[in-house]
Amino acid sequence: MRYLMIDDLSREERVVVENFLRRNATPGPIDNLFWLRVPDELLEAIQREHQGCGPFFFGIELQDESVAFELLVRSQTTLHCQCIAYASAAQRAFMLAFVDRLTTEERLRA
């Protein structure tokens, strides 16, 4: 799996990250899992064609001392389909901007 990870979070930073994710992403069906929706204008052609598989999301997993941002664009309704793929350059830039916003706004040192 390709992902971006921030590790060595202190207990205080973990709380800050969790609060940020609760405000800016959608809690998933499992504790400490969040979904960041990919904006419609960033969807690849096959993802736009597969409207029944959408909406599309990035998974974010918060652990005790780290947070991992998956670079796989997932469907919330389908596990296996051609439209589920690693992020395009534009989608990756969107995710990286989200991570940058988190680290800047919340002043993470990890």
Rosetta constraint file for C-alpha pairs under 8 A:
AtomPair CA 1 CA 70 HARMONIC 7.48 0.50
AtomPair CA 1 CA 71 HARMONIC 7.95 0.50
AtomPair CA 1 CA 72 HARMONIC 7.81 0.50
AtomPair CA 2 CA 70 HARMONIC 6.21 0.50
AtomPair CA 2 CA 71 HARMONIC 5.60 0.50
AtomPair CA 2 CA 72 HARMONIC 7.11 0.50
AtomPair CA 2 CA 86 HARMONIC 7.97 0.50
AtomPair CA 3 CA 68 HARMONIC 6.35 0.50
AtomPair CA 3 CA 69 HARMONIC 5.35 0.50
AtomPair CA 3 CA 70 HARMONIC 4.22 0.50
AtomPair CA 3 CA 71 HARMONIC 5.11 0.50
AtomPair CA 3 CA 72 HARMONIC 7.85 0.50
AtomPair CA 4 CA 68 HARMONIC 5.69 0.50
AtomPair CA 4 CA 69 HARMONIC 5.09 0.50
AtomPair CA 4 CA 70 HARMONIC 6.49 0.50
AtomPair CA 4 CA 71 HARMONIC 7.39 0.50
AtomPair CA 5 CA 66 HARMONIC 6.85 0.50
AtomPair CA 5 CA 67 HARMONIC 5.69 0.50
AtomPair CA 5 CA 68 HARMONIC 4.31 0.50
AtomPair CA 5 CA 69 HARMONIC 6.18 0.50
AtomPair CA 6 CA 66 HARMONIC 5.47 0.50
AtomPair CA 6 CA 67 HARMONIC 5.41 0.50
AtomPair CA 6 CA 68 HARMONIC 6.51 0.50
AtomPair CA 6 CA 110 HARMONIC 6.71 0.50
AtomPair CA 7 CA 65 HARMONIC 5.86 0.50
AtomPair CA 7 CA 66 HARMONIC 4.10 0.50
AtomPair CA 7 CA 67 HARMONIC 6.53 0.50
AtomPair CA 7 CA 110 HARMONIC 6.27 0.50
AtomPair CA 8 CA 65 HARMONIC 5.33 0.50
AtomPair CA 8 CA 66 HARMONIC 6.12 0.50
AtomPair CA 8 CA 110 HARMONIC 5.47 0.50
AtomPair CA 9 CA 13 HARMONIC 5.60 0.50
AtomPair CA 9 CA 14 HARMONIC 5.83 0.50
AtomPair CA 9 CA 64 HARMONIC 7.69 0.50
AtomPair CA 9 CA 65 HARMONIC 4.57 0.50
AtomPair CA 9 CA 66 HARMONIC 5.62 0.50
AtomPair CA 9 CA 110 HARMONIC 5.33 0.50
AtomPair CA 10 CA 14 HARMONIC 6.15 0.50
AtomPair CA 10 CA 65 HARMONIC 6.52 0.50
AtomPair CA 10 CA 110 HARMONIC 7.55 0.50
AtomPair CA 11 CA 15 HARMONIC 6.48 0.50
AtomPair CA 11 CA 64 HARMONIC 7.67 0.50
AtomPair CA 11 CA 65 HARMONIC 7.39 0.50
AtomPair CA 12 CA 16 HARMONIC 6.37 0.50
AtomPair CA 13 CA 17 HARMONIC 6.05 0.50
AtomPair CA 13 CA 108 HARMONIC 6.64 0.50
AtomPair CA 14 CA 18 HARMONIC 6.10 0.50
AtomPair CA 14 CA 64 HARMONIC 6.95 0.50
AtomPair CA 14 CA 65 HARMONIC 6.79 0.50
AtomPair CA 14 CA 66 HARMONIC 7.51 0.50
AtomPair CA 15 CA 19 HARMONIC 6.18 0.50
AtomPair CA 16 CA 20 HARMONIC 6.18 0.50
AtomPair CA 16 CA 106 HARMONIC 6.87 0.50
AtomPair CA 17 CA 21 HARMONIC 6.14 0.50
AtomPair CA 17 CA 102 HARMONIC 7.45 0.50
AtomPair CA 17 CA 106 HARMONIC 7.61 0.50
AtomPair CA 18 CA 22 HARMONIC 6.13 0.50
AtomPair CA 18 CA 62 HARMONIC 7.35 0.50
AtomPair CA 19 CA 23 HARMONIC 6.30 0.50
AtomPair CA 20 CA 24 HARMONIC 6.05 0.50
AtomPair CA 20 CA 102 HARMONIC 7.09 0.50
AtomPair CA 20 CA 106 HARMONIC 7.92 0.50
AtomPair CA 21 CA 25 HARMONIC 5.13 0.50
AtomPair CA 21 CA 26 HARMONIC 7.46 0.50
AtomPair CA 21 CA 27 HARMONIC 7.94 0.50
AtomPair CA 21 CA 34 HARMONIC 7.12 0.50
AtomPair CA 22 CA 26 HARMONIC 6.56 0.50
AtomPair CA 22 CA 27 HARMONIC 6.62 0.50
AtomPair CA 24 CA 36 HARMONIC 7.86 0.50
AtomPair CA 25 CA 34 HARMONIC 6.22 0.50
AtomPair CA 25 CA 35 HARMONIC 5.71 0.50
AtomPair CA 25 CA 36 HARMONIC 5.03 0.50
AtomPair CA 25 CA 37 HARMONIC 7.51 0.50
AtomPair CA 26 CA 34 HARMONIC 5.41 0.50
AtomPair CA 26 CA 35 HARMONIC 5.03 0.50
AtomPair CA 26 CA 36 HARMONIC 6.47 0.50
AtomPair CA 27 CA 31 HARMONIC 7.87 0.50
AtomPair CA 27 CA 32 HARMONIC 7.59 0.50
AtomPair CA 27 CA 33 HARMONIC 6.21 0.50
AtomPair CA 27 CA 34 HARMONIC 4.42 0.50
AtomPair CA 27 CA 35 HARMONIC 6.29 0.50
AtomPair CA 28 CA 32 HARMONIC 7.59 0.50
AtomPair CA 28 CA 33 HARMONIC 5.04 0.50
AtomPair CA 28 CA 34 HARMONIC 4.75 0.50
AtomPair CA 28 CA 35 HARMONIC 6.07 0.50
AtomPair CA 29 CA 33 HARMONIC 7.19 0.50
AtomPair CA 32 CA 61 HARMONIC 5.88 0.50
AtomPair CA 32 CA 62 HARMONIC 5.03 0.50
AtomPair CA 32 CA 63 HARMONIC 6.88 0.50
AtomPair CA 33 CA 59 HARMONIC 7.03 0.50
AtomPair CA 33 CA 60 HARMONIC 5.76 0.50
AtomPair CA 33 CA 61 HARMONIC 4.71 0.50
AtomPair CA 33 CA 62 HARMONIC 6.33 0.50
AtomPair CA 34 CA 59 HARMONIC 5.96 0.50
AtomPair CA 34 CA 60 HARMONIC 4.99 0.50
AtomPair CA 34 CA 61 HARMONIC 6.39 0.50
AtomPair CA 34 CA 62 HARMONIC 7.97 0.50
AtomPair CA 35 CA 57 HARMONIC 5.74 0.50
AtomPair CA 35 CA 58 HARMONIC 5.69 0.50
AtomPair CA 35 CA 59 HARMONIC 4.96 0.50
AtomPair CA 35 CA 60 HARMONIC 6.11 0.50
AtomPair CA 36 CA 57 HARMONIC 5.23 0.50
AtomPair CA 36 CA 58 HARMONIC 5.08 0.50
AtomPair CA 36 CA 59 HARMONIC 6.53 0.50
AtomPair CA 36 CA 60 HARMONIC 7.37 0.50
AtomPair CA 37 CA 55 HARMONIC 7.23 0.50
AtomPair CA 37 CA 56 HARMONIC 5.91 0.50
AtomPair CA 37 CA 57 HARMONIC 4.25 0.50
AtomPair CA 37 CA 58 HARMONIC 6.40 0.50
AtomPair CA 38 CA 42 HARMONIC 6.69 0.50
AtomPair CA 38 CA 43 HARMONIC 7.07 0.50
AtomPair CA 38 CA 55 HARMONIC 7.82 0.50
AtomPair CA 38 CA 56 HARMONIC 5.69 0.50
AtomPair CA 38 CA 57 HARMONIC 5.28 0.50
AtomPair CA 38 CA 58 HARMONIC 6.98 0.50
AtomPair CA 38 CA 73 HARMONIC 7.81 0.50
AtomPair CA 38 CA 91 HARMONIC 7.22 0.50
AtomPair CA 39 CA 43 HARMONIC 6.93 0.50
AtomPair CA 40 CA 48 HARMONIC 7.83 0.50
AtomPair CA 42 CA 90 HARMONIC 6.53 0.50
AtomPair CA 42 CA 91 HARMONIC 6.07 0.50
AtomPair CA 43 CA 47 HARMONIC 5.74 0.50
AtomPair CA 43 CA 48 HARMONIC 6.08 0.50
AtomPair CA 43 CA 91 HARMONIC 7.68 0.50
AtomPair CA 44 CA 48 HARMONIC 6.32 0.50
AtomPair CA 44 CA 88 HARMONIC 7.62 0.50
AtomPair CA 45 CA 49 HARMONIC 6.21 0.50
AtomPair CA 46 CA 50 HARMONIC 6.16 0.50
AtomPair CA 46 CA 82 HARMONIC 7.57 0.50
AtomPair CA 46 CA 83 HARMONIC 5.58 0.50
AtomPair CA 47 CA 51 HARMONIC 6.82 0.50
AtomPair CA 47 CA 53 HARMONIC 7.83 0.50
AtomPair CA 47 CA 54 HARMONIC 7.50 0.50
AtomPair CA 47 CA 56 HARMONIC 7.99 0.50
AtomPair CA 47 CA 83 HARMONIC 5.04 0.50
AtomPair CA 47 CA 84 HARMONIC 7.73 0.50
AtomPair CA 50 CA 54 HARMONIC 6.89 0.50
AtomPair CA 50 CA 83 HARMONIC 6.87 0.50
AtomPair CA 51 CA 55 HARMONIC 7.41 0.50
AtomPair CA 53 CA 75 HARMONIC 5.78 0.50
AtomPair CA 53 CA 76 HARMONIC 7.32 0.50
AtomPair CA 53 CA 77 HARMONIC 5.85 0.50
AtomPair CA 53 CA 78 HARMONIC 5.88 0.50
AtomPair CA 53 CA 83 HARMONIC 7.88 0.50
AtomPair CA 54 CA 75 HARMONIC 5.62 0.50
AtomPair CA 54 CA 76 HARMONIC 6.70 0.50
AtomPair CA 54 CA 77 HARMONIC 7.03 0.50
AtomPair CA 55 CA 75 HARMONIC 6.20 0.50
AtomPair CA 55 CA 76 HARMONIC 6.47 0.50
AtomPair CA 56 CA 73 HARMONIC 6.28 0.50
AtomPair CA 56 CA 74 HARMONIC 5.45 0.50
AtomPair CA 56 CA 75 HARMONIC 4.75 0.50
AtomPair CA 56 CA 76 HARMONIC 6.49 0.50
AtomPair CA 57 CA 73 HARMONIC 5.55 0.50
AtomPair CA 57 CA 74 HARMONIC 5.19 0.50
AtomPair CA 57 CA 75 HARMONIC 6.32 0.50
AtomPair CA 57 CA 76 HARMONIC 7.12 0.50
AtomPair CA 58 CA 69 HARMONIC 7.28 0.50
AtomPair CA 58 CA 70 HARMONIC 5.99 0.50
AtomPair CA 58 CA 71 HARMONIC 6.61 0.50
AtomPair CA 58 CA 72 HARMONIC 6.22 0.50
AtomPair CA 58 CA 73 HARMONIC 5.23 0.50
AtomPair CA 58 CA 74 HARMONIC 6.12 0.50
AtomPair CA 59 CA 69 HARMONIC 6.27 0.50
AtomPair CA 59 CA 70 HARMONIC 5.36 0.50
AtomPair CA 59 CA 71 HARMONIC 7.92 0.50
AtomPair CA 59 CA 72 HARMONIC 7.58 0.50
AtomPair CA 59 CA 73 HARMONIC 7.89 0.50
AtomPair CA 59 CA 74 HARMONIC 7.48 0.50
AtomPair CA 60 CA 67 HARMONIC 7.05 0.50
AtomPair CA 60 CA 68 HARMONIC 5.63 0.50
AtomPair CA 60 CA 69 HARMONIC 4.64 0.50
AtomPair CA 60 CA 70 HARMONIC 6.12 0.50
AtomPair CA 61 CA 67 HARMONIC 5.65 0.50
AtomPair CA 61 CA 68 HARMONIC 5.16 0.50
AtomPair CA 61 CA 69 HARMONIC 6.68 0.50
AtomPair CA 62 CA 66 HARMONIC 6.19 0.50
AtomPair CA 62 CA 67 HARMONIC 4.41 0.50
AtomPair CA 62 CA 68 HARMONIC 6.50 0.50
AtomPair CA 63 CA 67 HARMONIC 5.84 0.50
AtomPair CA 69 CA 95 HARMONIC 7.91 0.50
AtomPair CA 71 CA 86 HARMONIC 5.80 0.50
AtomPair CA 71 CA 87 HARMONIC 5.59 0.50
AtomPair CA 71 CA 92 HARMONIC 6.82 0.50
AtomPair CA 71 CA 95 HARMONIC 7.87 0.50
AtomPair CA 72 CA 84 HARMONIC 7.34 0.50
AtomPair CA 72 CA 85 HARMONIC 5.72 0.50
AtomPair CA 72 CA 86 HARMONIC 4.21 0.50
AtomPair CA 72 CA 87 HARMONIC 5.63 0.50
AtomPair CA 73 CA 84 HARMONIC 5.73 0.50
AtomPair CA 73 CA 85 HARMONIC 5.52 0.50
AtomPair CA 73 CA 86 HARMONIC 5.74 0.50
AtomPair CA 73 CA 87 HARMONIC 5.74 0.50
AtomPair CA 74 CA 79 HARMONIC 7.75 0.50
AtomPair CA 74 CA 84 HARMONIC 5.30 0.50
AtomPair CA 74 CA 85 HARMONIC 7.17 0.50
AtomPair CA 75 CA 79 HARMONIC 6.79 0.50
AtomPair CA 75 CA 84 HARMONIC 6.51 0.50
AtomPair CA 79 CA 84 HARMONIC 7.91 0.50
AtomPair CA 80 CA 84 HARMONIC 7.02 0.50
AtomPair CA 87 CA 91 HARMONIC 5.29 0.50
AtomPair CA 87 CA 92 HARMONIC 5.46 0.50
AtomPair CA 88 CA 92 HARMONIC 5.98 0.50
AtomPair CA 89 CA 93 HARMONIC 6.13 0.50
AtomPair CA 90 CA 94 HARMONIC 6.29 0.50
AtomPair CA 91 CA 95 HARMONIC 6.39 0.50
AtomPair CA 92 CA 96 HARMONIC 6.11 0.50
AtomPair CA 93 CA 97 HARMONIC 6.05 0.50
AtomPair CA 94 CA 98 HARMONIC 6.34 0.50
AtomPair CA 95 CA 99 HARMONIC 6.34 0.50
AtomPair CA 96 CA 100 HARMONIC 6.05 0.50
AtomPair CA 97 CA 101 HARMONIC 6.05 0.50
AtomPair CA 98 CA 102 HARMONIC 6.29 0.50
AtomPair CA 99 CA 103 HARMONIC 6.24 0.50
AtomPair CA 100 CA 104 HARMONIC 5.96 0.50
AtomPair CA 101 CA 105 HARMONIC 5.73 0.50
AtomPair CA 101 CA 106 HARMONIC 7.98 0.50
AtomPair CA 102 CA 106 HARMONIC 5.73 0.50
AtomPair CA 102 CA 107 HARMONIC 7.80 0.50
AtomPair CA 102 CA 108 HARMONIC 7.81 0.50
AtomPair CA 103 CA 107 HARMONIC 5.43 0.50
AtomPair CA 103 CA 108 HARMONIC 4.97 0.50
AtomPair CA 103 CA 109 HARMONIC 7.89 0.50
AtomPair CA 104 CA 108 HARMONIC 6.94 0.50
